[in-house]
Amino acid sequence: MELGLRGKRALVMGASKGLGRAIAEALAADGAAIAISGRDAERLAPVCEALKGMGAPVAQAFAADVAKGEDMDALFAGAVKALGGVDILVLNHGGPPAGTASDLTEEALETWFRRIVLSPIRMANLALPGMRERKFGRILAVGSSGMIQPLPNLALSNVLRANIVGWAKTLADEVGPDNVTVNIVAPGAIQTDRTYELAQAAASKSGKTPEQVIKEREGTIPLRRYGTAEEFGKTTAFLASEAGAYITGSLIKIDGGVVRSI
């Protein structure tokens, strides 16, 4: 199924690996021009070559740190210069470290608030004027299933990502008349470096191996397996396309059915 993304221009943040890269690949495979970002320029270069090979007419990389406002401004300006504009904005970043609610510190909250809340909002504010003027835009925030059902030992993520839920729904109401959609894609257990790191953290507390932790978690998933990054990327690309044009203000769970609430 072609999604009709040829001619569209996408900026995908945090795309050097994992979920961000999978989203960029799905968009490229349908013909979108792509700008990607990440902190490590050396890791981004081969990703760009892969995206071109998959069908992206343009693939440009930008080194940027979501913790730095000036980097975000330069990233958006660079993407506009390379692509001619940004029709699809994918807000993605690394997750915060594991930890309990009773261990939260003001320093950690302030540090990760900038990365999880301020930077995505800053980037959306940069993209929105052009989207609204063109009467087309897709803003997609990569979140977490913890936005619906808080996850054990991920207090920092649970607390801060909740801010994005309120922001995204409010923004969707405001920009809908201009044919701009705003959605959150919430992964559960997806096969990435991040999920293995979390399994390692859980294993260190329980005396089990990461593999044992993963196996036990698979038993709690209705589909009895972790999802793939490719599956996640294709679902996100659908929401970015004309096929997903009537979906906005939504939080889409991509978690194999773990979160029972609808």
N, C-alpha and C positions, 0 to 999 in steps of 0.2 A: 504494500500500500504506500503510494507516494503521498507525502503530507503537504506538498505545495510550498516548501520552504525555499525553493530556488528563487534567488533574487532578494531574499531576506538577509539581514546582517545581524550577527549575534556576538555579544560579548559574554564570555563564560569565565567567571572568576574561579580561582583555585583549580585549574584544569591540568596541572602537571601529572596528576595521577588520580586514581580512585573514581569517585562519583562525578567530579567535575570533568575529568577526561572522558568518561563514558557519555556524558551529556553532549560534549563537544563533538564526539565521534558520531553520535546519532544525528545531530544537526548537519554535520558535514556530509554524511551519507545521503541526505536528502537535498544537498546542493546549496546549503546556506554558506555565506561567507563568514569566517570566524576570526575573532580576536580572543586570545586567551591570556590569562595572567597567573602568576605564582611568584613565590619569593626567589626561586632558583632558576636563573636564566638558562643555565646549561641543561636542565631537565626539560625546559619548555621547547627548545629547538627541535629535538626529534619528534615531539608531539605534533608540531606544526607540519613537518614533512609527512607524517602519517595522515593528518587531516586532509592535506592536499591529495594524497593518494586515494583517499576515500571519496573524494568528490567536491571538496571545498574549493571554490574558485580563488579564494584568498584565505590565507591562514597566517596571522601575524601574532607574535608573542610579545608580552610586556612583563618585565620583572616589576613586581609591586608588593608592598607589605600592607595588609588591611589595617594594621595598627597605626598607619601614618596617613593623615588626611591629605598631605601633599602628594603622596603616591597615588591615592585614589583619583585626585584631580588630574594628574598627569596620565594615568591609565585611561580615563575616559576620553581625554583630549586625543591621546594617541590612537585609540580605537576609532574615533570619529574620522581622524585623518586617514587611517588605513582603509576603512570600510566605506566612508562617505556618510555614515550615520549609524545609529544603533536602534534596531527594531525589536530585538530580543535581548533582555538582560537577565543573566543567570547569576544570582547572588549566592556565592558558595565560599566557604572558608573552613579551615581546620577546626576541629572541636576542642573544647577545653579539657584539662586533665580531670581524671576521675577524683571523687572525693565526697564526703558526707556534708549534710547541711550544717551540722554543728561545727565543722571545720572551716566554713567559709570565712574569708578575710576581706576587709574593705579593699585591700590592695588587689587581690585577685578579681573581685567584682568590678573594680574600676578598669583594670587592664582588659578584661574580656568583654566588658560592656562596649568598649570602643570597637572591638573586633566583631562582635555578634550583633550589636544593635546600631551603633553610630555609623559605621562604614557602609552597611547595606542601605540605610536610609539616605546617606550622602550620595551614594551612587544612583539610587533611584531618582533623587531630586535632580541630578544632572541629566538623566536620560528622559525624564518626563516631558519637558517642554517640546522636544522634537517629536516624541511619540504622539503627543496630543495634537500638535500642528498637522502631522501626517495622517491623523485618525487611524493609527494602527500602533499597537505596542503590546509586548508581552513581558511582564516582570515575574520571574520565578525565583523564589527563595528556597534553598535547600535547608530543610530543618531537621527534625528528629521526631520519632514517635513519642518521645518524652514530652512533646508539646501537648499531647492529649492525655497521656498516662505517664506521670513522672517515673523515671527509671532509677532503680536503686544505685547508689554510689555515683550518680552523675548530677549532683545537686547544682553545680555551677551552670551546667547546660540547661537543666530544668528551669532554673530561676530566670536566666537571661533570655532564652529562646521564647519564653512566654510573651515577652515584649513584642516580638516580631509578629505573633499571631494577631494581637490587637491592632498593630500598625497596618498589616497587610489587609485585614478586613475593612478597616476604615478607609484606606487608600482605594481599595477596589470600588467602594461606593462612590468615591469622589471622581474617579477617572473613567468609570464605565461608559458614560455618555460620549466619550471621545474614542470608543472602541479600543481601550487599553484594558487588558486583563491583568489581574494580580493574584497569584496562587502560591501556595506552599506545597512542596513535595517532601513528605516525611518518611525517610527510610527507617526500616527496622534493622534486622540483621542482614546486611549485605556483605558479600565477600570483598573486603578491602583491607588495607594495612591498618586502618583505624579500628575495625572490629577485632582484629587479631591483637592489637595493643590493649584493647579493653579486656579481652579474654586473658591476656597475660596479667593485667592488674588484678582481675578477679581471682586468678589462679594463685597469685602470690599471697592472697589473704586466706585462701581455703586449703592450701597444701596440695591442690590438684595441678595437673598439667593444663596448659592452654587448650590442648586438644580435647581433654576431658570436659572442660568448661564449655567448649563449642558443641560437643556432642550432647551434653545435657540441655543446652539451650535449644538445639535443634528439636529435641523432644517436646518442647513447649510451643513450637510453631505448628499451626495446623497443616501446613504443607510439608512439614518434617525436613526442611532444608533451609540453608541460607539462600537469599536471592543473589543474583549476579549483578554486577555493575552494568552490564549490557541491558538487562531487563529494566533497571532503573533509568538508564539513559533514554531508552525508547519511550517510556511512559512520559518522561519530561518533555521530550521532543514533540510528542502528540499535543501536549498542553500549549506548546509554543506555536503550533500550526493553526491553519484555518479550521482544521477538523475539531480542534478544541476551543473554538471561538466563543462558545456559549457557557464556558466554565470560568467563573471568576469568584474571588472572595472565598475560595475553598482551600481546605487542607486535605491533600490527597495522600492517604497512607499507602506506602509501598513496603509492606512488612510481612507478607505471607499470612496475614490474618491474626497476628498476635494481639493487637489492640482490639478488644471486643466491642467497644462503643462505636456507634455510627456517626 
